[in-house]
Amino acid sequence: MHFYSVMSSLILLVLLLCVSDSESLKTLKNLAVRCGGSLTIPCFYNEKYRSNRKYWCKGKVWSFCKIVAYTNTNGSLSVTDHPTQNMFTVELKSLQDSDSGYYWCAVETGGGSDDGDYLYLTVSSDPAVSVINSRVSGQEGGSVSVQCLYSSKYKNEKREWCRFKDWRCFSGGRTDTSQNSAVLVTDYGKGSVNVEMRGLQKSDAGWYWFSAGDVGVTVHLTVTERPSITTAVTTVSATVETSINDITSGSKTMTKNPETTKAELNGNTGLIWVLLAVGLGLLLILTIIIACMLAKRCNGNQTETSGRVSNTAVHTTLTTESPVIYSAVNHNKKKSSSALDHENDVIYSSVTTTTKKKTLSQAVGDDEVIYCSVVVE
């Protein structure tokens, strides 16, 4: 009897040495992923391990697991520490069937045995559970939906949506998570579950998982700030905000260095006056040029009008005069003359006025006749 009790104690001691299930380090115990897919696994640790080195280890027995990667490594497998969240994540890419097995989230303690928590990963072409998008985001005050799938083998298993932050789970129906946010889990009973989170808050951001039975898949939610303005007035508001910032910045600058600001203002005022003077000068020159052009055109019109009036006057004078000029000539009769036998004879003579030679030559034509009456006494 004593022998059996000793053996039981030895077996218990071996199990304690080979298996670690620390409360200082936590993760999911059973995860599933589709062959060729990717998966991010969050590992949460106690605040006392914030500055300790973390690593990812593969193997069923804790004491003999093989370290695969330490924190701050990249590649097909990366381990990233998030000290402010007391968490580190392990990202696995392009997973194959051979990647199935036991893994450990581990932390170096600096003395004695390291601390770790295990999980089992199943990689298959038909995983027990999966999600359409493993990373989703929504605006503060808005909503977000996650489409979750499960295998027909788990149709009779309990299906839940859980949060790593407080390890709280939500099943079918509506559940209030805070004063302004709620989780609505709709189970269609045909291999699909829709999870809708409404009234999102900043505190809702973080890691979640969907599970059917004891198998789960991780999902990360990002909550962004709600825009302070509507889309319709984005441009106007942005312009106003920029102007306000410029004014504020200018006010601060004037407060810090009034002399520099005053000098800059005087320089700007002088530049404005120079530009104004140049503009007025150009306007004056343009006005003078236009006035000269108009005056020149008016003088040309007056000269042409004067010529036309002169020609008209000459024509009128010449045409109004009679084409026949009558002249009376008194001649004293001489007794010695025998040529004039009769008193009433008429002598035709041509009289040319010397004072208006040019005018008469223009006025009298070649065929016109000037009649003169000569009276013989």
C-alpha positions in Angstrom: 0.0 0.0 0.0 2.9 2.3 0.9 4.5 1.5 -2.5 1.4 2.6 -4.4 1.2 5.9 -2.5 4.9 6.6 -3.2 4.3 5.8 -6.9 1.3 8.1 -7.0 3.4 10.9 -5.4 6.2 10.4 -8.0 3.7 10.5 -10.9 2.1 13.7 -9.6 5.5 15.3 -9.2 6.4 14.4 -12.8 3.2 15.8 -14.1 3.8 19.0 -12.2 7.3 19.3 -13.7 6.2 18.4 -17.2 2.9 20.5 -17.4 2.6 24.2 -16.7 -0.8 25.8 -16.4 0.2 29.2 -15.0 -2.4 31.8 -14.0 0.3 34.4 -14.7 0.1 33.6 -18.5 -3.1 32.9 -20.4 -4.3 32.0 -23.8 -6.9 29.8 -25.6 -6.5 26.1 -25.2 -7.8 25.0 -28.6 -7.6 26.9 -31.9 -8.5 25.9 -35.4 -7.4 27.4 -38.8 -7.9 26.6 -42.4 -4.9 25.0 -44.3 -2.9 27.7 -46.1 -4.4 30.4 -43.8 -3.0 32.7 -41.1 -3.7 33.0 -37.5 -2.7 35.5 -34.7 -2.6 34.2 -31.2 -2.7 36.6 -28.2 -0.9 35.6 -25.0 -1.7 37.6 -21.9 0.7 37.8 -19.0 0.9 39.3 -15.5 2.2 42.8 -15.1 5.3 41.5 -13.4 6.4 40.0 -16.7 6.2 43.3 -18.6 10.0 43.7 -19.0 10.7 39.9 -19.3 11.7 38.2 -22.6 8.9 36.3 -24.3 9.0 33.4 -26.7 7.0 30.8 -28.7 7.7 27.2 -28.0 6.5 24.0 -29.7 6.1 20.6 -28.1 3.6 18.6 -25.9 5.8 18.5 -22.8 6.7 21.9 -21.3 10.1 20.8 -20.1 11.2 19.6 -23.6 9.4 22.1 -25.9 11.5 23.6 -28.6 11.8 27.4 -28.8 10.7 28.5 -32.2 11.0 32.3 -32.0 11.6 35.1 -29.5 9.9 38.5 -29.3 10.6 41.1 -32.0 11.2 38.6 -34.8 9.6 38.7 -38.3 8.9 36.3 -41.1 6.4 33.5 -41.6 6.3 33.5 -37.8 6.6 36.7 -35.7 6.3 37.4 -32.0 5.5 40.9 -31.0 5.3 42.2 -27.4 2.8 44.9 -26.3 3.8 45.9 -22.8 1.2 48.6 -22.4 -1.5 45.9 -22.9 0.3 43.2 -20.9 0.2 40.9 -23.9 2.3 39.5 -26.7 1.0 38.1 -30.0 2.2 35.3 -32.2 1.4 35.6 -35.9 1.5 32.4 -38.0 1.3 32.5 -41.8 0.8 30.0 -44.6 -0.1 27.2 -42.1 0.0 23.5 -43.3 -1.3 20.3 -41.8 2.2 19.6 -40.4 2.0 22.7 -38.2 -0.8 21.1 -36.1 0.3 20.3 -32.5 1.0 21.7 -29.1 2.5 25.1 -28.6 3.4 27.3 -25.6 3.2 31.0 -24.8 6.3 31.4 -22.6 8.1 34.0 -20.5 11.6 33.9 -19.2 11.4 34.4 -15.4 15.1 35.1 -14.9 15.5 32.4 -12.3 14.4 28.8 -12.0 11.8 27.5 -14.4 10.2 29.7 -17.1 6.5 30.4 -17.1 4.2 29.3 -19.9 0.7 28.3 -21.0 -0.1 25.8 -23.7 -2.6 25.5 -26.5 -3.4 23.0 -29.3 -3.5 24.2 -32.9 -5.4 22.2 -35.5 -4.7 23.0 -39.2 -7.2 21.4 -41.7 -9.1 21.9 -44.9 -12.4 21.9 -43.0 -11.8 23.6 -39.7 -14.2 23.3 -36.8 -14.7 27.1 -36.7 -13.6 30.0 -38.8 -14.4 33.7 -39.6 -14.7 35.6 -42.8 -12.5 38.4 -41.5 -10.1 38.0 -38.6 -9.5 41.7 -38.4 -12.4 44.2 -38.4 -12.8 47.9 -37.6 -15.5 50.4 -36.9 -16.0 54.1 -35.9 -16.7 55.1 -32.4 -20.5 55.2 -31.9 -21.0 53.0 -35.0 -21.4 49.3 -35.4 -19.5 46.3 -36.9 -20.4 42.8 -37.9 -18.4 39.6 -37.9 -19.5 36.5 -39.9 -18.6 33.3 -38.0 -18.8 29.8 -39.5 -18.7 26.4 -37.8 -18.6 22.8 -39.0 -21.7 20.5 -39.0 -19.9 18.4 -36.4 -20.4 21.2 -33.9 -24.1 22.0 -34.7 -25.1 20.7 -31.3 -22.2 22.5 -29.4 -22.6 25.8 -27.6 -21.5 28.7 -29.8 -20.2 31.9 -28.1 -18.6 35.2 -28.8 -16.0 36.0 -26.1 -13.7 38.9 -25.1 -10.2 38.4 -23.9 -10.2 41.6 -21.9 -12.4 40.2 -19.2 -13.0 36.6 -20.5 -16.7 37.4 -20.8 -18.8 35.4 -23.4 -22.0 36.3 -25.2 -24.3 33.7 -26.6 -27.5 34.0 -28.8 -29.6 37.1 -28.4 -28.9 40.7 -27.4 -26.5 41.5 -24.5 -25.5 44.9 -23.2 -21.8 45.2 -22.7 -21.8 48.8 -21.4 -24.0 51.8 -21.0 -23.9 52.6 -24.8 -22.7 49.5 -26.5 -24.4 46.1 -27.1 -23.6 42.7 -28.7 -26.2 41.0 -30.8 -25.4 37.3 -31.6 -27.7 35.8 -34.2 -27.4 32.0 -34.7 -29.0 30.9 -38.0 -28.5 27.2 -37.1 -27.1 26.4 -40.5 -23.4 26.6 -39.8 -23.4 30.4 -39.6 -23.5 32.9 -36.7 -23.6 36.7 -37.1 -22.1 38.9 -34.4 -23.0 42.6 -34.5 -21.5 45.1 -32.1 -23.4 48.4 -31.8 -22.6 51.7 -30.2 -18.9 51.0 -30.3 -16.6 52.6 -27.7 -12.9 53.0 -27.5 -12.9 50.4 -24.7 -14.4 47.8 -27.0 -11.2 47.6 -29.1 -9.1 44.5 -28.6 -9.1 40.8 -29.0 -12.1 38.5 -29.2 -12.7 34.9 -30.2 -15.6 32.8 -31.5 -16.0 29.3 -30.2 -18.1 26.2 -30.9 -17.7 23.8 -28.1 -14.0 24.0 -26.9 -12.6 25.1 -30.3 -12.1 28.7 -31.1 -10.7 31.3 -33.6 -9.4 34.7 -32.8 -10.7 38.1 -34.1 -9.2 41.6 -33.6 -11.4 44.7 -33.4 -10.1 48.3 -34.0 -12.3 51.2 -33.0 -11.5 54.6 -34.7 -12.5 58.1 -33.5 -15.7 59.5 -34.9 -15.2 62.5 -37.3 -16.1 65.8 -35.6 -17.7 67.1 -38.8 -20.1 65.8 -41.4 -18.9 64.8 -44.9 -21.0 67.6 -46.5 -19.0 70.4 -44.8 -15.7 68.7 -44.5 -13.9 71.2 -46.9 -15.5 74.3 -45.4 -14.8 73.2 -41.8 -11.3 72.2 -42.6 -10.7 75.7 -44.2 -12.2 77.4 -41.2 -10.2 75.3 -38.8 -7.0 76.1 -40.8 -7.8 79.8 -40.7 -8.4 79.6 -36.9 -5.2 77.8 -36.4 -3.3 80.4 -38.5 -4.9 83.2 -36.5 -4.1 81.4 -33.2 -0.5 80.8 -34.3 -0.2 84.4 -35.4 -1.5 85.5 -32.0 1.0 83.4 -30.2 3.8 84.7 -32.4 2.8 88.3 -31.7 2.7 87.5 -28.0 6.1 85.9 -28.0 7.9 88.6 -30.1 5.9 91.8 -30.7 8.8 93.7 -32.3 9.3 91.1 -34.9 5.6 90.9 -35.7 5.4 94.7 -36.0 8.3 94.9 -38.4 6.7 92.1 -40.5 3.4 94.1 -40.6 5.2 97.3 -41.6 7.0 95.5 -44.3 3.8 94.0 -45.6 2.1 97.5 -45.5 5.0 99.0 -47.5 4.8 96.3 -50.1 1.0 96.9 -50.5 1.6 100.6 -51.0 4.2 100.0 -53.7 2.0 97.6 -55.5 -0.9 100.1 -55.3 1.3 102.9 -56.7 2.5 100.7 -59.6 -1.0 99.8 -60.4 -2.2 103.4 -60.4 0.7 104.4 -62.6 -0.1 101.8 -65.2 -3.7 102.8 -65.2 -2.8 106.5 -65.7 -0.4 105.6 -68.7 -3.1 103.5 -70.3 -5.6 106.4 -69.9 -3.2 108.9 -71.6 -2.6 106.5 -74.5 -6.3 106.0 -75.1 -6.9 109.8 -74.9 -4.2 110.5 -77.5 -5.6 108.0 -79.8 -9.1 109.4 -79.5 -7.8 113.0 -80.1 -5.8 112.0 -83.2 -8.9 110.3 -84.6 -11.1 113.4 -84.0 -8.6 115.7 -85.7 -8.5 113.5 -88.8 -12.3 113.6 -89.0 -12.4 117.4 -88.7 -9.9 117.9 -91.6 -11.8 115.6 -93.8 -15.1 117.4 -93.0 -13.5 120.8 -93.7 -12.3 119.7 -97.2 -15.7 118.4 -98.0 -17.4 121.7 -97.0 -14.9 123.8 -99.1 -15.5 121.8 -102.2 -19.2 122.1 -101.7 -19.0 125.9 -101.3 -17.0 126.4 -104.5 -19.3 124.2 -106.4 -22.3 126.2 -105.1 -20.8 129.5 -106.0 -19.9 128.5 -109.5 -23.2 126.9 -110.3 -25.3 129.7 -109.0 -23.8 132.3 -111.3 -25.4 132.7 -114.6 -23.5 131.1 -117.5 -24.3 134.3 -119.6 -22.7 137.6 -118.7 -24.3 140.7 -120.1 -22.2 143.8 -120.7 -23.2 147.3 -121.7 -20.7 149.2 -123.7 -21.1 153.0 -124.5 -19.3 154.1 -127.6 -19.1 157.8 -128.9 -19.9 158.0 -132.6 -17.2 159.4 -134.8 -18.0 161.1 -138.0 -15.0 159.8 -139.8 -16.1 156.3 -139.4 -18.0 154.9 -142.3 -18.1 151.4 -141.1 -21.1 152.1 -138.8 -23.8 153.0 -141.2 -26.7 152.0 -139.1 -27.3 152.9 -135.4 -28.9 149.7 -134.5 -26.2 147.4 -135.7 -25.0 144.9 -133.0 -21.4 144.1 -132.4 -20.5 140.8 -130.8 -17.5 140.9 -128.6 -15.9 138.5 -126.2 -15.1 140.0 -122.8 -12.8 138.2 -120.4 -12.6 139.4 -116.8 -9.0 139.4 -115.7 -9.7 139.4 -111.9 -11.6 136.2 -112.0 -9.8 134.5 -114.9 -9.5 131.2 -113.1 -13.0 131.2 -111.8 -14.6 132.1 -115.1 -12.6 129.6 -117.0 -13.9 127.0 -114.6 -17.4 128.3 -114.8 -17.7 129.0 -118.5 -17.6 126.0 -120.7 -16.1 125.8 -124.2 -19.5 125.9 -125.9 -21.0 128.8 -123.9 -21.4 132.3 -125.5 -21.1 135.6 -123.7 -23.5 138.2 -125.1 -22.7 141.9 -125.0 -25.0 144.7 -126.1 -23.2 147.6 -127.5 -24.9 151.0 -127.8 -23.5 153.3 -130.4 -24.1 157.0 -129.8 
